[in-house]
């Protein structure tokens, strides 16, 4: 499934709230931000170092936005949700504990939870007109058939329960390991396996419905 954000430059500038407890300047010129690990960057962010958090957003924003776009197909809403996730990460940087989870797990959990909350509060929306446009080089019949397949798959994916959709997006769309997806979703690895199995079964049912049962055999009715 294609992504509206595959080639898009992101993230845009974030408007982060000021923290009254920040003691350090927005940038510490002694620090090598691009070379720092996530744990160091979020620790510096907790001190009020805006440049450190800018590096986090640049480093992890594109992946976060791709995941959001898988769960919420409206581009503007997906971007707003990632912006909100980043603001929350900045505001809650002091409570992040690297002993409990990797930073990316913590951040992506914020993103996924925001997307799931949004989906639960709103009705399913129609797919954007630009969603996976057909190949213009293909023939008219091929284009129509390919578009129908993509639309059917997209509709089936969006019809999945929220956590099944999130598991599919993380594991199959973005290549996250089952163990990491479990940590992001706050579930066990077995629970994620069950989510994926149920999602696959529902997709098969949606995309390949059983043919209508034929009526009784004519010879049987005549006998």
MDAnalysis code that builds the backbone (N, CA, C; Angstrom):
import MDAnalysis as mda
import numpy as np

u = mda.Universe.empty(669, n_residues=223, atom_resindex=np.repeat(np.arange(223), 3), trajectory=True)
u.add_TopologyAttr("name", ["N", "CA", "C"] * 223)
u.add_TopologyAttr("resid", np.arange(1, 224))
u.add_TopologyAttr("resname", ["UNK", "UNK", "UNK", "UNK", "UNK", "UNK", "UNK", "UNK", "UNK", "UNK", "UNK", "UNK", "UNK", "UNK", "UNK", "UNK", "UNK", "UNK", "UNK", "UNK", "UNK", "UNK", "UNK", "UNK", "UNK", "UNK", "UNK", "UNK", "UNK", "UNK", "UNK", "UNK", "UNK", "UNK", "UNK", "UNK", "UNK", "UNK", "UNK", "UNK", "UNK", "UNK", "UNK", "UNK", "UNK", "UNK", "UNK", "UNK", "UNK", "UNK", "UNK", "UNK", "UNK", "UNK", "UNK", "UNK", "UNK", "UNK", "UNK", "UNK", "UNK", "UNK", "UNK", "UNK", "UNK", "UNK", "UNK", "UNK", "UNK", "UNK", "UNK", "UNK", "UNK", "UNK", "UNK", "UNK", "UNK", "UNK", "UNK", "UNK", "UNK", "UNK", "UNK", "UNK", "UNK", "UNK", "UNK", "UNK", "UNK", "UNK", "UNK", "UNK", "UNK", "UNK", "UNK", "UNK", "UNK", "UNK", "UNK", "UNK", "UNK", "UNK", "UNK", "UNK", "UNK", "UNK", "UNK", "UNK", "UNK", "UNK", "UNK", "UNK", "UNK", "UNK", "UNK", "UNK", "UNK", "UNK", "UNK", "UNK", "UNK", "UNK", "UNK", "UNK", "UNK", "UNK", "UNK", "UNK", "UNK", "UNK", "UNK", "UNK", "UNK", "UNK", "UNK", "UNK", "UNK", "UNK", "UNK", "UNK", "UNK", "UNK", "UNK", "UNK", "UNK", "UNK", "UNK", "UNK", "UNK", "UNK", "UNK", "UNK", "UNK", "UNK", "UNK", "UNK", "UNK", "UNK", "UNK", "UNK", "UNK", "UNK", "UNK", "UNK", "UNK", "UNK", "UNK", "UNK", "UNK", "UNK", "UNK", "UNK", "UNK", "UNK", "UNK", "UNK", "UNK", "UNK", "UNK", "UNK", "UNK", "UNK", "UNK", "UNK", "UNK", "UNK", "UNK", "UNK", "UNK", "UNK", "UNK", "UNK", "UNK", "UNK", "UNK", "UNK", "UNK", "UNK", "UNK", "UNK", "UNK", "UNK", "UNK", "UNK", "UNK", "UNK", "UNK", "UNK", "UNK", "UNK", "UNK", "UNK", "UNK", "UNK", "UNK", "UNK", "UNK", "UNK", "UNK", "UNK", "UNK", "UNK", "UNK"])
u.atoms.positions = np.array([
    [0.847, -1.184, 0.000],
    [0.000, 0.000, 0.000],
    [0.881, 1.232, 0.000],
    [0.661, 2.141, -0.915],
    [1.502, 3.321, -1.022],
    [1.251, 4.302, 0.096],
    [2.124, 5.277, 0.219],
    [1.986, 6.268, 1.271],
    [2.005, 7.658, 0.681],
    [1.071, 8.482, 1.127],
    [1.015, 9.880, 0.703],
    [2.300, 10.604, 1.077],
    [3.001, 10.097, 2.080],
    [4.172, 10.785, 2.617],
    [5.485, 10.178, 2.163],
    [5.435, 9.269, 1.207],
    [6.650, 8.548, 0.841],
    [7.795, 9.483, 0.477],
    [7.506, 10.545, -0.279],
    [8.571, 11.445, -0.721],
    [8.427, 12.836, -0.115],
    [7.580, 12.955, 0.882],
    [7.308, 14.279, 1.409],
    [8.359, 14.704, 2.429],
    [8.760, 15.963, 2.340],
    [9.711, 16.491, 3.311],
    [8.976, 16.781, 4.618],
    [9.434, 16.191, 5.686],
    [8.805, 16.363, 6.992],
    [9.872, 16.143, 8.038],
    [9.802, 16.748, 9.178],
    [8.665, 17.454, 9.728],
    [8.758, 18.960, 9.538],
    [7.624, 19.644, 9.597],
    [7.646, 21.104, 9.586],
    [8.087, 21.625, 10.942],
    [8.250, 22.935, 11.043],
    [8.648, 23.531, 12.320],
    [7.550, 23.297, 13.355],
    [7.954, 22.904, 14.553],
    [6.999, 22.662, 15.626],
    [6.928, 23.877, 16.539],
    [5.716, 24.159, 16.977],
    [5.533, 25.213, 17.963],
    [5.424, 24.540, 19.322],
    [6.553, 24.473, 20.029],
    [6.587, 23.760, 21.297],
    [6.343, 24.721, 22.454],
    [5.604, 24.264, 23.473],
    [5.345, 25.136, 24.623],
    [6.617, 25.395, 25.423],
    [6.681, 26.545, 26.024],
    [7.822, 26.856, 26.882],
    [7.622, 26.188, 28.233],
    [8.726, 25.775, 28.842],
    [8.643, 25.157, 30.158],
    [9.295, 26.081, 31.171],
    [8.548, 26.369, 32.221],
    [9.040, 27.323, 33.216],
    [10.276, 26.816, 33.932],
    [10.465, 25.481, 33.971],
    [11.590, 24.931, 34.716],
    [12.858, 24.817, 33.878],
    [12.807, 25.233, 32.604],
    [13.979, 25.086, 31.733],
    [15.097, 26.001, 32.223],
    [16.266, 25.406, 32.474],
    [17.403, 26.173, 32.975],
    [18.450, 26.405, 31.909],
    [18.479, 25.552, 30.891],
    [19.500, 25.660, 29.859],
    [18.988, 26.497, 28.693],
    [19.901, 27.058, 27.892],
    [19.467, 27.775, 26.691],
    [18.880, 26.802, 25.677],
    [18.202, 27.333, 24.661],
    [17.568, 26.485, 23.654],
    [18.587, 25.646, 22.906],
    [19.820, 26.118, 22.811],
    [20.888, 25.376, 22.126],
    [22.155, 25.439, 22.969],
    [22.794, 24.299, 23.147],
    [24.083, 24.225, 23.832],
    [25.130, 23.908, 22.763],
    [25.958, 24.877, 22.431],
    [26.896, 24.728, 21.319],
    [27.986, 23.701, 21.598],
    [28.117, 23.240, 22.802],
    [29.128, 22.236, 23.119],
    [28.657, 20.828, 22.782],
    [27.403, 20.677, 22.466],
    [26.847, 19.356, 22.228],
    [26.823, 19.024, 20.740],
    [27.129, 17.779, 20.430],
    [27.077, 17.303, 19.047],
    [25.744, 16.586, 18.848],
    [24.747, 17.335, 18.428],
    [23.392, 16.790, 18.361],
    [23.240, 15.649, 17.341],
    [23.747, 15.779, 16.111],
    [23.544, 14.683, 15.149],
    [24.177, 13.370, 15.573],
    [25.245, 13.434, 16.365],
    [25.951, 12.218, 16.773],
    [25.406, 11.613, 18.057],
    [24.533, 12.332, 18.743],
    [24.031, 11.864, 20.036],
    [22.973, 10.781, 19.855],
    [22.883, 9.871, 20.811],
    [21.843, 8.860, 20.799],
    [20.523, 9.438, 21.260],
    [19.459, 8.664, 21.045],
    [18.127, 9.138, 21.429],
    [18.036, 9.409, 22.930],
    [18.644, 8.545, 23.735],
    [18.559, 8.714, 25.182],
    [19.176, 10.043, 25.619],
    [20.313, 10.392, 25.016],
    [20.952, 11.666, 25.357],
    [20.098, 12.834, 24.885],
    [19.555, 12.721, 23.687],
    [18.747, 13.812, 23.148],
    [17.509, 14.080, 23.997],
    [16.834, 13.014, 24.423],
    [15.619, 13.232, 25.213],
    [15.983, 13.737, 26.603],
    [17.149, 13.320, 27.136],
    [17.599, 13.844, 28.439],
    [17.895, 15.333, 28.321],
    [18.553, 15.735, 27.250],
    [18.808, 17.167, 27.042],
    [17.500, 17.923, 26.817],
    [16.574, 17.287, 26.110],
    [15.267, 17.921, 25.896],
    [14.564, 18.160, 27.223],
    [14.701, 17.214, 28.147],
    [14.078, 17.357, 29.463],
    [14.621, 18.567, 30.209],
    [15.856, 18.993, 29.856],
    [16.455, 20.180, 30.468],
    [16.026, 21.467, 29.771],
    [15.267, 21.329, 28.695],
    [14.817, 22.505, 27.963],
    [15.616, 22.807, 26.712],
    [16.441, 21.867, 26.258],
    [17.286, 22.072, 25.085],
    [16.451, 21.826, 23.815],
    [16.035, 22.909, 23.182],
    [15.166, 22.804, 22.007],
    [15.890, 22.189, 20.820],
    [17.179, 22.456, 20.662],
    [17.919, 21.899, 19.539],
    [17.964, 20.383, 19.632],
    [18.072, 19.851, 20.837],
    [18.077, 18.399, 21.015],
    [16.754, 17.808, 20.558],
    [15.672, 18.476, 20.892],
    [14.372, 17.928, 20.490],
    [14.137, 18.115, 18.995],
    [14.662, 19.178, 18.423],
    [14.587, 19.335, 16.961],
    [15.243, 18.144, 16.268],
    [16.359, 17.666, 16.817],
    [17.041, 16.514, 16.234],
    [16.171, 15.261, 16.345],
    [15.479, 15.099, 17.463],
    [14.563, 13.969, 17.627],
    [13.463, 14.016, 16.578],
    [12.882, 15.191, 16.382],
    [11.786, 15.337, 15.419],
    [12.278, 15.032, 14.009],
    [13.440, 15.552, 13.661],
    [14.003, 15.294, 12.338],
    [14.296, 13.808, 12.146],
    [14.802, 13.174, 13.193],
    [15.216, 11.773, 13.124],
    [14.018, 10.822, 13.053],
    [12.976, 11.100, 13.823],
    [11.882, 10.132, 13.953],
    [10.541, 10.623, 13.400],
    [10.469, 11.878, 13.017],
    [9.209, 12.399, 12.494],
    [8.692, 11.680, 11.262],
    [9.534, 11.395, 10.252],
    [9.021, 10.736, 9.042],
    [8.393, 9.371, 9.306],
    [9.033, 8.556, 10.148],
    [8.460, 7.244, 10.450],
    [7.146, 7.408, 11.209],
    [7.129, 8.314, 12.188],
    [5.910, 8.544, 12.956],
    [4.771, 8.973, 12.039],
    [5.076, 9.796, 11.050],
    [4.036, 10.275, 10.144],
    [3.548, 9.163, 9.221],
    [4.446, 8.289, 8.782],
    [4.012, 7.172, 7.943],
    [3.062, 6.257, 8.707],
    [3.401, 5.977, 9.966],
    [2.518, 5.130, 10.776],
    [1.164, 5.808, 10.966],
    [1.179, 7.102, 11.278],
    [-0.087, 7.826, 11.463],
    [-0.922, 7.798, 10.194],
    [-0.258, 7.928, 9.042],
    [-0.982, 7.942, 7.773],
    [-1.606, 6.585, 7.470],
    [-1.010, 5.502, 7.977],
    [-1.604, 4.177, 7.798],
    [-2.882, 4.043, 8.616],
    [-2.922, 4.692, 9.759],
    [-4.064, 4.562, 10.656],
    [-5.146, 5.598, 10.396],
    [-4.739, 6.775, 9.946],
    [-5.685, 7.870, 9.693],
    [-5.421, 8.378, 8.283],
    [-6.242, 8.008, 7.304],
    [-5.904, 8.304, 5.917],
    [-6.039, 9.770, 5.510],
    [-6.624, 10.624, 6.356],
    [-6.707, 12.040, 6.013],
    [-5.348, 12.694, 6.277],
    [-4.644, 13.150, 5.244],
    [-3.268, 13.653, 5.427],
    [-3.138, 14.754, 6.464],
    [-4.041, 15.731, 6.427],
    [-3.920, 16.846, 7.365],
    [-4.116, 16.378, 8.800],
    [-5.045, 15.451, 9.025],
    [-5.292, 14.949, 10.378],
    [-4.098, 14.132, 10.859],
    [-3.549, 13.277, 9.977],
    [-2.383, 12.479, 10.356],
    [-1.230, 13.380, 10.776],
    [-1.004, 14.444, 10.036],
    [0.088, 15.358, 10.379],
    [-0.187, 16.060, 11.700],
    [-1.445, 16.482, 11.916],
    [-1.789, 17.134, 13.184],
    [-1.562, 16.200, 14.365],
    [-1.901, 14.916, 14.193],
    [-1.730, 13.966, 15.282],
    [-0.254, 13.747, 15.611],
    [0.589, 13.714, 14.584],
    [2.024, 13.567, 14.841],
    [2.570, 14.826, 15.505],
    [2.097, 15.983, 15.065],
    [2.507, 17.225, 15.729],
    [2.140, 17.171, 17.211],
    [0.915, 16.716, 17.494],
    [0.479, 16.615, 18.890],
    [1.329, 15.614, 19.658],
    [1.681, 14.496, 19.014],
    [2.525, 13.501, 19.668],
    [3.888, 14.100, 20.019],
    [4.448, 14.885, 19.111],
    [5.749, 15.494, 19.373],
    [5.666, 16.520, 20.503],
    [4.595, 17.280, 20.525],
    [4.421, 18.250, 21.613],
    [4.318, 17.521, 22.948],
    [3.596, 16.404, 22.962],
    [3.477, 15.627, 24.202],
    [4.829, 15.055, 24.617],
    [5.583, 14.563, 23.649],
    [6.906, 14.020, 23.970],
    [7.803, 15.098, 24.568],
    [7.754, 16.292, 24.001],
    [8.538, 17.411, 24.528],
    [8.095, 17.750, 25.954],
    [6.779, 17.830, 26.154],
    [6.253, 18.219, 27.467],
    [6.508, 17.156, 28.531],
    [6.565, 15.881, 28.103],
    [6.718, 14.781, 29.053],
    [8.130, 14.191, 29.053],
    [9.078, 14.900, 28.479],
    [10.443, 14.357, 28.360],
    [11.024, 13.973, 29.713],
    [10.671, 14.697, 30.757],
    [11.244, 14.421, 32.078],
    [10.783, 13.080, 32.651],
    [9.619, 12.587, 32.199],
    [9.099, 11.349, 32.777],
    [9.550, 10.118, 31.989],
    [10.208, 10.332, 30.850],
    [10.691, 9.185, 30.081],
    [11.785, 8.467, 30.855],
    [11.650, 7.134, 30.956],
    [12.613, 6.314, 31.682],
    [13.246, 5.319, 30.705],
    [14.513, 5.504, 30.331],
    [15.150, 4.611, 29.364],
    [15.292, 3.175, 29.856],
    [15.128, 2.954, 31.152],
    [15.218, 1.592, 31.678],
    [13.946, 0.792, 31.381],
    [12.872, 1.479, 31.085],
    [11.596, 0.797, 30.872],
    [11.301, 0.549, 29.397],
    [11.790, 1.420, 28.524],
    [11.500, 1.252, 27.092],
    [12.470, 2.096, 26.284],
    [12.735, 1.639, 25.056],
    [13.518, 2.473, 24.150],
    [12.734, 3.739, 23.849],
    [13.457, 4.807, 23.507],
    [12.764, 6.064, 23.234],
    [11.786, 5.926, 22.080],
    [12.194, 5.232, 21.017],
    [11.300, 5.096, 19.868],
    [10.020, 4.358, 20.248],
    [10.135, 3.348, 21.100],
    [8.937, 2.637, 21.557],
    [8.005, 3.588, 22.282],
    [8.556, 4.395, 23.164],
    [7.772, 5.375, 23.932],
    [7.105, 6.387, 23.006],
    [7.854, 6.912, 22.050],
    [7.317, 7.914, 21.139],
    [6.235, 7.324, 20.243],
    [6.508, 6.152, 19.645],
    [5.543, 5.581, 18.708],
    [4.277, 5.130, 19.424],
    [4.398, 4.787, 20.705],
    [3.190, 4.461, 21.471],
    [2.303, 5.689, 21.601],
    [2.910, 6.855, 21.819],
    [2.135, 8.098, 21.880],
    [1.411, 8.326, 20.557],
    [2.133, 8.145, 19.444],
    [1.545, 8.355, 18.116],
    [0.383, 7.396, 17.876],
    [0.617, 6.111, 18.120],
    [-0.423, 5.106, 17.859],
    [-1.647, 5.353, 18.735],
    [-1.436, 5.658, 20.011],
    [-2.567, 5.895, 20.903],
    [-3.387, 7.102, 20.470],
    [-2.721, 8.161, 20.026],
    [-3.449, 9.335, 19.540],
    [-4.280, 8.987, 18.308],
    [-3.707, 8.193, 17.412],
    [-4.430, 7.801, 16.196],
    [-5.624, 6.917, 16.530],
    [-5.424, 5.966, 17.436],
    [-6.525, 5.092, 17.828],
    [-7.629, 5.904, 18.503],
    [-7.262, 6.840, 19.370],
    [-8.265, 7.686, 20.020],
    [-9.045, 8.486, 18.981],
    [-8.340, 9.014, 17.990],
    [-9.017, 9.790, 16.947],
    [-9.998, 8.919, 16.181],
    [-9.560, 7.716, 15.793],
    [-10.430, 6.820, 15.024],
    [-11.677, 6.446, 15.816],
    [-11.544, 6.297, 17.106],
    [-12.679, 5.910, 17.940],
    [-13.674, 7.051, 18.120],
    [-13.199, 8.269, 17.959],
    [-14.054, 9.430, 18.177],
    [-14.725, 9.941, 16.911],
    [-14.303, 9.433, 15.763],
    [-14.837, 9.945, 14.506],
    [-15.352, 8.817, 13.639],
    [-16.207, 9.153, 12.719],
    [-16.690, 8.180, 11.756],
    [-15.610, 7.914, 10.725],
    [-15.604, 6.708, 10.148],
    [-14.663, 6.461, 9.050],
    [-14.887, 7.446, 7.918],
    [-13.796, 7.978, 7.383],
    [-13.870, 8.949, 6.308],
    [-13.559, 8.285, 4.973],
    [-14.068, 8.886, 3.915],
    [-13.769, 8.377, 2.575],
    [-12.288, 8.541, 2.296],
    [-11.741, 7.631, 1.505],
    [-10.333, 7.721, 1.134],
    [-10.080, 8.962, 0.295],
    [-8.917, 9.605, 0.450],
    [-8.617, 10.768, -0.386],
    [-8.535, 10.375, -1.847],
    [-8.867, 11.327, -2.727],
    [-8.881, 11.044, -4.161],
    [-7.509, 10.650, -4.675],
    [-6.454, 11.115, -4.012],
    [-5.092, 10.838, -4.476],
    [-4.545, 9.537, -3.930],
    [-5.354, 8.771, -3.211],
    [-4.841, 7.559, -2.577],
    [-4.458, 6.528, -3.621],
    [-3.152, 6.196, -3.694],
    [-2.657, 5.150, -4.586],
    [-3.228, 5.257, -5.993],
    [-2.935, 6.354, -6.640],
    [-3.437, 6.551, -7.991],
    [-2.925, 5.463, -8.919],
    [-3.745, 5.005, -9.873],
    [-3.313, 3.935, -10.776],
    [-2.215, 4.390, -11.710],
    [-1.471, 3.428, -12.221],
    [-0.372, 3.691, -13.143],
    [-0.935, 4.193, -14.471],
    [-0.581, 5.432, -14.898],
    [-1.135, 5.968, -16.141],
    [-0.666, 5.204, -17.366],
    [0.409, 4.423, -17.240],
    [0.909, 3.689, -18.402],
    [0.086, 2.433, -18.676],
    [-0.674, 1.986, -17.696],
    [-1.460, 0.775, -17.890],
    [-2.672, 1.055, -18.750],
    [-3.227, 0.016, -19.345],
    [-4.436, 0.160, -20.135],
    [-5.607, 0.524, -19.256],
    [-6.693, 0.994, -19.901],
    [-7.854, 1.453, -19.143],
    [-8.432, 0.337, -18.290],
    [-8.561, -0.862, -18.842],
    [-9.111, -1.978, -18.072],
    [-8.196, -2.348, -16.923],
    [-6.872, -2.365, -17.188],
    [-5.916, -2.704, -16.133],
    [-5.933, -1.655, -15.034],
    [-6.012, -0.382, -15.438],
    [-6.057, 0.689, -14.442],
    [-7.295, 0.554, -13.566],
    [-8.417, 0.283, -14.186],
    [-9.661, 0.175, -13.431],
    [-9.597, -1.010, -12.465],
    [-9.091, -2.133, -12.954],
    [-9.002, -3.317, -12.111],
    [-8.032, -3.099, -10.957],
    [-6.873, -2.482, -11.252],
    [-5.887, -2.217, -10.202],
    [-6.444, -1.240, -9.169],
    [-7.160, -0.229, -9.653],
    [-7.732, 0.755, -8.730],
    [-8.789, 0.111, -7.849],
    [-9.587, -0.775, -8.428],
    [-10.608, -1.457, -7.644],
    [-9.971, -2.332, -6.563],
    [-8.880, -3.026, -6.927],
    [-8.194, -3.858, -5.941],
    [-7.627, -3.013, -4.805],
    [-6.984, -1.900, -5.173],
    [-6.400, -1.041, -4.139],
    [-7.480, -0.441, -3.250],
    [-8.566, 0.013, -3.859],
    [-9.639, 0.604, -3.063],
    [-10.267, -0.433, -2.139],
    [-10.433, -1.666, -2.650],
    [-11.007, -2.726, -1.821],
    [-10.097, -3.037, -0.640],
    [-8.763, -3.104, -0.910],
    [-7.820, -3.374, 0.168],
    [-7.819, -2.239, 1.181],
    [-7.807, -1.000, 0.696],
    [-7.796, 0.143, 1.603],
    [-9.049, 0.168, 2.461],
    [-10.204, -0.105, 1.845],
    [-11.455, -0.127, 2.602],
    [-11.434, -1.243, 3.640],
    [-10.902, -2.418, 3.249],
    [-10.833, -3.545, 4.185],
    [-9.913, -3.215, 5.353],
    [-8.784, -2.565, 5.072],
    [-7.854, -2.196, 6.134],
    [-8.476, -1.194, 7.091],
    [-9.171, -0.200, 6.540],
    [-9.766, 0.812, 7.385],
    [-10.933, 0.268, 8.203],
    [-11.528, -0.836, 7.751],
    [-12.639, -1.450, 8.476],
    [-12.161, -2.324, 9.637],
    [-10.864, -2.606, 9.709],
    [-10.344, -3.436, 10.796],
    [-10.505, -2.723, 12.133],
    [-10.674, -3.476, 13.212],
    [-10.632, -2.856, 14.544],
    [-9.307, -2.112, 14.735],
    [-9.344, -1.098, 15.580],
    [-8.225, -0.171, 15.683],
    [-6.892, -0.849, 15.995],
    [-6.877, -1.742, 16.967],
    [-5.609, -2.351, 17.361],
    [-5.111, -3.333, 16.306],
    [-6.025, -4.008, 15.608],
    [-5.613, -4.862, 14.497],
    [-4.980, -4.010, 13.397],
    [-5.585, -2.883, 13.103],
    [-5.045, -1.987, 12.070],
    [-3.669, -1.473, 12.470],
    [-3.525, -1.132, 13.743],
    [-2.228, -0.645, 14.215],
    [-1.169, -1.726, 14.102],
    [-1.513, -2.957, 14.467],
    [-0.551, -4.062, 14.367],
    [-0.138, -4.302, 12.923],
    [-1.109, -4.283, 12.004],
    [-0.812, -4.452, 10.578],
    [0.118, -3.344, 10.102],
    [-0.187, -2.094, 10.480],
    [0.619, -0.953, 10.032],
    [2.054, -1.065, 10.522],
    [2.231, -1.446, 11.769],
    [3.578, -1.515, 12.330],
    [4.376, -2.685, 11.763],
    [3.783, -3.866, 11.744],
    [4.534, -5.072, 11.387],
    [4.687, -5.234, 9.883],
    [3.585, -5.114, 9.138],
    [3.634, -5.383, 7.706],
    [3.979, -4.143, 6.870],
    [3.413, -3.008, 7.227],
    [3.675, -1.812, 6.425],
    [5.045, -1.211, 6.713],
    [5.449, -1.198, 7.986],
    [6.676, -0.503, 8.371],
    [7.796, -1.429, 8.812],
    [7.544, -2.750, 8.843],
    [8.614, -3.691, 9.126],
    [9.093, -3.731, 10.561],
    [8.283, -3.258, 11.499],
    [8.647, -3.336, 12.910],
    [8.542, -4.797, 13.356],
    [9.435, -5.235, 14.205],
    [9.385, -6.619, 14.684],
    [8.139, -6.828, 15.538],
    [7.731, -8.089, 15.655],
    [6.576, -8.388, 16.479],
    [6.787, -7.992, 17.927],
    [8.006, -8.214, 18.427],
    [8.308, -7.853, 19.808],
    [8.231, -6.347, 20.022],
    [8.769, -5.582, 19.060],
    [8.731, -4.127, 19.190],
    [7.311, -3.611, 19.049],
    [6.535, -4.184, 18.123],
    [5.128, -3.794, 17.976],
    [4.374, -4.059, 19.269],
    [4.691, -5.167, 19.938],
    [4.038, -5.482, 21.208],
    [4.344, -4.407, 22.250],
    [5.600, -3.966, 22.286],
    [5.954, -2.926, 23.249],
    [5.256, -1.609, 22.926],
    [5.176, -1.273, 21.643],
    [4.508, -0.029, 21.244],
    [3.026, -0.077, 21.596],
    [2.396, -1.226, 21.370],
    [0.964, -1.360, 21.625],
    [0.650, -1.674, 23.085],
    [1.688, -1.891, 23.882],
    [1.457, -2.219, 25.283],
    [0.803, -3.573, 25.455],
    [1.210, -4.525, 24.627],
    [0.625, -5.871, 24.653],
    [1.743, -6.902, 24.666],
    [1.351, -8.160, 24.853],
    [2.328, -9.231, 24.776],
    [2.571, -9.605, 23.318],
    [3.683, -10.296, 23.065],
    [3.971, -10.741, 21.703],
    [2.880, -11.678, 21.203],
    [2.372, -12.544, 22.091],
    [1.296, -13.455, 21.704],
    [0.032, -12.688, 21.334],
    [-0.244, -11.623, 22.072],
    [-1.427, -10.820, 21.778],
    [-1.306, -10.178, 20.400],
    [-0.107, -9.708, 20.046],
    [0.097, -9.124, 18.727],
    [-0.069, -10.181, 17.645],
    [0.435, -11.388, 17.896],
    [0.246, -12.476, 16.934],
    [-1.239, -12.737, 16.700],
    [-2.022, -12.704, 17.780],
    [-3.467, -12.917, 17.636],
    [-4.113, -11.772, 16.870],
    [-3.683, -10.539, 17.149],
    [-4.217, -9.387, 16.412],
    [-3.947, -9.536, 14.921],
    [-2.725, -9.935, 14.578],
    [-2.361, -10.087, 13.166],
    [-3.144, -11.222, 12.519],
    [-3.299, -12.333, 13.241],
    [-4.040, -13.466, 12.681],
    [-5.493, -13.093, 12.424],
    [-6.106, -12.390, 13.370],
    [-7.502, -11.981, 13.193],
    [-7.628, -10.976, 12.050],
    [-6.644, -10.084, 11.956],
    [-6.679, -9.093, 10.877],
    [-6.566, -9.778, 9.519],
    [-5.650, -10.738, 9.396],
    [-5.502, -11.453, 8.129],
    [-6.780, -12.205, 7.769],
    [-7.389, -12.823, 8.770],
    [-8.623, -13.564, 8.508],
    [-9.737, -12.632, 8.060],
    [-9.835, -11.470, 8.706],
    [-10.886, -10.519, 8.332],
    [-10.641, -9.954, 6.936],
    [-9.376, -9.703, 6.606],
    [-9.064, -9.201, 5.266],
    [-9.404, -10.240, 4.204],
    [-9.087, -11.510, 4.483],
    [-9.432, -12.566, 3.524],
    [-10.935, -12.640, 3.318],
    [-11.678, -12.546, 4.408],
    [-13.135, -12.610, 4.309],
    [-13.681, -11.430, 3.514],
    [-13.102, -10.258, 3.763],
    [-13.581, -9.044, 3.091],
    [-13.235, -9.057, 1.603],
    [-12.031, -9.517, 1.284],
    [-11.558, -9.446, -0.101],
    [-11.948, -10.664, -0.922],
    [-12.167, -11.798, -0.257],
    [-12.530, -13.027, -0.969],
    [-13.754, -13.665, -0.326],
    [-14.900, -13.004, -0.403],
    [-16.098, -13.568, 0.220],
    [-16.458, -14.897, -0.426],
    [-17.041, -15.784, 0.368],
    [-17.440, -17.076, -0.170],
    [-18.498, -16.882, -1.244],
    [-18.396, -17.615, -2.347],
    [-19.439, -17.509, -3.361],
    [-20.763, -17.960, -2.790],
    [-21.818, -17.386, -3.311],
    [-23.135, -17.750, -2.822],
    [-23.346, -19.247, -3.000],
    [-23.930, -19.824, -1.993],
    [-24.178, -21.250, -2.069],
    [-25.191, -21.552, -3.166],
    [-24.863, -22.559, -3.921],
    [-25.776, -22.933, -4.989],
    [-26.998, -23.636, -4.407],
    [-28.066, -23.579, -5.136],
    [-29.276, -24.249, -4.710],
    [-29.102, -25.749, -4.794],
    [-30.092, -26.515, -4.363],
    [-29.992, -27.981, -4.405],
    [-29.753, -28.495, -5.813],
    [-29.004, -29.571, -5.900],
    [-28.735, -30.184, -7.181],
    [-30.057, -30.547, -7.858],
    [-30.118, -30.239, -9.160],
    [-31.376, -30.428, -9.870],
    [-31.837, -31.875, -9.833],
    [-30.882, -32.827, -9.968],
    [-31.246, -34.230, -9.973],
    [-31.830, -34.646, -8.628],
    [-31.281, -34.030, -7.535],
    [-31.773, -34.368, -6.228],
    [-33.223, -33.928, -6.060],
    [-33.537, -32.724, -6.642],
    [-34.907, -32.239, -6.497],
    [-35.882, -33.048, -7.323],
    [-35.370, -33.618, -8.388],
    [-36.270, -34.373, -9.259],
    [-36.472, -35.780, -8.754],
    [-35.582, -36.310, -7.913],
    [-35.677, -37.685, -7.459],
    [-36.697, -37.833, -6.339],
])
